[in-house]
Amino acid sequence: MIMIVIRLCAIILAITLLLGLLAVSFVSSFLIHNYVISVISTTFSPLAKPNEDVAKDLEKFTPIGIQKNEILDIIEKNDGWRQSSTSNRGHLAPGSTLDNPIVIGVESVSAHIGTYTNFFLMHVYSTWVFDENSKLVAIFVSRGGAW
């Protein structure tokens, strides 16, 4: 009787070890697969370019000088974009600090313009900045990650 119990324990232990090895194999292959997909996604996504390059790409169809209402129409008509905020205070320029705020324009519109994967899901946002005549004077791009 004791031998039967010992054999059953050995079989259960062997099955547990085998399942553990299969799980480790699955997890590592999943991580490798996701890394490869991530590299491919980053390589081919225009949103994965540096912020300044994405802003230059946006400027091709939202050129400097365009009116604010035209930008709002473009955001509304683009299925992949979602307006996230508007401001009547302009936009803090890169390099601004609390001691030395550098404000560009007098109003701005921000929108989520898409996502890409670089192992994490990256959200890309654009902010269009306007002067007192509601004409576009600058475009800024920012991003944030999520698991």
C-alpha positions as CSV (number, residue, x, y, z in Angstrom):
1,M,0.0,0.0,0.0
2,I,2.8,2.4,0.9
3,M,4.5,1.6,-2.4
4,I,1.4,2.6,-4.3
5,V,1.1,5.9,-2.5
6,I,4.9,6.6,-3.2
7,R,4.4,5.8,-6.9
8,L,1.3,8.0,-7.1
9,C,3.3,10.8,-5.4
10,A,6.1,10.3,-7.9
11,I,3.7,10.4,-10.8
12,I,2.0,13.6,-9.5
13,L,5.4,15.2,-9.0
14,A,6.5,14.3,-12.5
15,I,3.3,15.7,-14.0
16,T,3.7,18.9,-11.9
17,L,7.3,19.3,-13.1
18,L,6.2,18.7,-16.7
19,L,3.4,21.2,-16.5
20,G,5.8,23.7,-14.9
21,L,8.2,23.3,-17.7
22,L,5.4,23.8,-20.3
23,A,4.3,26.9,-18.4
24,V,7.8,28.4,-18.4
25,S,8.2,27.6,-22.1
26,F,4.8,29.2,-22.9
27,V,5.6,32.3,-20.9
28,S,9.1,32.7,-22.4
29,S,7.7,32.2,-26.0
30,F,4.9,34.7,-25.2
31,L,7.5,37.3,-24.1
32,I,9.7,36.7,-27.1
33,H,6.7,36.9,-29.4
34,N,5.5,40.1,-27.9
35,Y,9.0,41.6,-28.1
36,V,9.3,40.7,-31.8
37,I,5.8,42.2,-32.4
38,S,6.9,45.2,-30.4
39,V,10.0,45.7,-32.5
40,I,8.1,45.4,-35.7
41,S,5.3,47.7,-34.5
42,T,7.9,50.3,-33.4
43,T,9.8,50.0,-36.6
44,F,6.8,50.6,-38.9
45,S,4.7,53.0,-36.9
46,P,5.0,56.6,-37.9
47,L,4.0,57.6,-34.4
48,A,7.1,55.9,-33.0
49,K,9.3,58.6,-34.5
50,P,10.7,61.3,-32.2
51,N,8.1,63.9,-31.1
52,E,9.6,66.6,-33.3
53,D,9.3,64.4,-36.4
54,V,5.7,63.5,-35.7
55,A,5.0,67.2,-35.3
56,K,6.5,67.9,-38.7
57,D,4.4,65.1,-40.2
58,L,1.3,66.7,-38.6
59,E,2.3,70.1,-40.0
60,K,1.9,68.7,-43.6
61,F,-1.8,68.6,-43.2
62,T,-2.3,71.0,-40.4
63,P,0.0,73.8,-41.6
64,I,1.1,76.7,-39.6
65,G,-1.4,79.6,-40.1
66,I,-4.5,77.3,-40.4
67,Q,-7.5,78.4,-38.3
68,K,-8.5,76.7,-35.0
69,N,-11.9,75.7,-36.4
70,E,-10.2,73.9,-39.3
71,I,-8.1,71.9,-36.8
72,L,-11.2,71.0,-34.8
73,D,-12.8,69.8,-38.0
74,I,-9.7,67.7,-38.9
75,I,-9.7,66.1,-35.4
76,E,-13.4,65.4,-35.6
77,K,-13.2,63.8,-39.0
78,N,-10.2,61.6,-38.2
79,D,-11.5,58.3,-36.8
80,G,-8.3,57.5,-35.0
81,W,-8.1,60.9,-33.1
82,R,-10.0,62.1,-30.1
83,Q,-10.0,65.6,-28.8
84,S,-8.8,65.6,-25.2
85,S,-8.7,69.3,-24.1
86,T,-8.9,72.9,-25.1
87,S,-7.2,75.8,-23.3
88,N,-7.5,79.6,-23.4
89,R,-4.1,80.0,-21.8
90,G,-1.7,79.0,-24.5
91,H,0.8,76.2,-24.1
92,L,4.0,75.9,-22.0
93,A,6.9,75.5,-24.3
94,P,9.5,72.7,-23.8
95,G,12.1,73.9,-21.4
96,S,9.7,75.9,-19.3
97,T,10.1,75.7,-15.6
98,L,8.0,77.0,-12.7
99,D,10.5,79.8,-12.2
100,N,10.7,80.6,-15.9
101,P,7.4,79.7,-17.7
102,I,7.6,80.1,-21.4
103,V,4.1,80.4,-22.8
104,I,3.4,80.1,-26.6
105,G,0.2,81.3,-28.1
106,V,-3.0,82.3,-26.3
107,E,-5.1,79.1,-26.8
108,S,-4.6,75.4,-27.6
109,V,-6.3,72.2,-28.6
110,S,-5.0,68.8,-27.7
111,A,-6.0,65.4,-29.1
112,H,-5.0,61.7,-28.7
113,I,-3.7,60.9,-32.2
114,G,-3.0,57.2,-31.8
115,T,-1.0,54.4,-30.2
116,Y,1.8,52.1,-30.9
117,T,3.6,49.3,-29.1
118,N,7.2,49.3,-28.0
119,F,6.8,46.5,-25.4
120,F,4.4,48.9,-23.7
121,L,1.4,50.5,-25.2
122,M,2.3,54.1,-26.0
123,H,-0.3,56.8,-26.4
124,V,0.6,59.8,-28.6
125,Y,-1.0,63.2,-28.2
126,S,-0.7,66.4,-30.2
127,T,-1.2,69.9,-29.0
128,W,-2.0,72.7,-31.6
129,V,-1.2,76.2,-30.3
130,F,-2.9,79.3,-31.6
131,D,-2.4,83.1,-31.5
132,E,-4.9,85.8,-30.6
133,N,-6.4,85.5,-34.2
134,S,-6.9,81.7,-33.7
135,K,-4.2,80.9,-36.3
136,L,-1.9,77.9,-35.7
137,V,1.6,79.0,-34.5
138,A,3.0,75.7,-33.2
139,I,2.5,71.9,-32.9
140,F,3.8,69.9,-30.0
141,V,3.7,66.1,-29.6
142,S,3.9,64.2,-26.3
143,R,3.4,60.6,-25.3
144,G,2.7,58.4,-22.4
145,G,3.0,54.6,-21.8
146,A,0.7,52.0,-20.3
147,W,1.0,48.3,-19.6
